[in-house]
């Protein structure tokens, strides 16, 4: 079974509007971390935001926020006030806490296109 | 500037040849990782190392080899045994400081094409 699922292969959003990218995860480990990365066409992976399983509040970093719903095992990324430079692939990833290797498990990604 | 460098950016190889991809970091990070990315897909873990002179196989280690002789360096060799090596290869590192927020930081990647 897939541990990280991103069901939206592609998304469009109008510039200056908000967009939500979906991510669901599967783990039996009570301690885990969830990450979002952005991959522009250049290929580098840029870390955006982190949410720990025990964090009481949803994580925010500038225009990025993470809508963490633990019971539903979802960790959706919200980008507010979209910009043309936000066009990229976005990956959700999970690290399971009991695994001391700090390995990340990645979803298949969502391609976001921001329209002017 | 601190960061992770990968070289070369583009690499072409003939079938049957081994090739080594370089990954260097000056972040003083303990752990390093190699991932493979195929078009339109997520990243899959090839090998990782948490300490010098020690490394473990990831999910798709067959046809690859690594070494970790120095903390800063984690080269990946794609051997002729790898049946479909054309892909984008990403190297990452993380400090293993014990904090739950330890994040993996990535290099710019190497695009390998087998001719």
Interface residues (C-beta under 8 A of the other chain):
Chain A: X4 X31 X33 X35 X37 X42 X43 X44 X45 X46 X47 X50 X52 X54 X91 X93 X97 X100 X101 X102 X103 X104 X106 X107 X108 X109
Chain B: X31 X33 X40 X41 X42 X43 X44 X45 X48 X50 X56 X58 X88 X90 X92 X94 X96 X100 X101 X102 X103 X104 X105 X106 X107 X108 X109 X111
